[in-house]
Amino acid sequence: MAVKIRLKRIGKKKVPFYRIVVSDSKFPVNGKFIEEIGTYDPNTDPSTCKVNEELAKKWLANGAQPTNVVSKIFKQAGIK
């Protein structure tokens, strides 16, 4: 099972809001997920992100691969 850390879009049209989730790579992007570890809001200036560092580090240590956007968010949060 390949596990990915990626964004799940919620929110209305033209007002995106994202949850940072851990899911199997075979599941659809906005489908089933294993665990939610944070949120990302690009609508504010500057963008706000809240990440549970303990859960993020746990999943990274277990071999979960973050997507490009999520890895940038982790760098801003000081996780990776």
Stockholm file with secondary structure:
# STOCKHOLM 1.0

chainA/1-80         MAVKIRLKRIGKKKVPFYRIVVSDSKFPVNGKFIEEIGTYDPNTDPSTCKVNEELAKKWLANGAQPTNVVSKIFKQAGIK
#=GR chainA/1-80 SS CCEEEEEEEESCTTCCEEEEEEEETTSCTTSCCSEEEEEEETTSSSCEEEECHHHHHHHHHTTCEECHHHHHHHHHHTCC
#=GC SS_cons        CCEEEEEEEESCTTCCEEEEEEEETTSCTTSCCSEEEEEEETTSSSCEEEECHHHHHHHHHTTCEECHHHHHHHHHHTCC
//
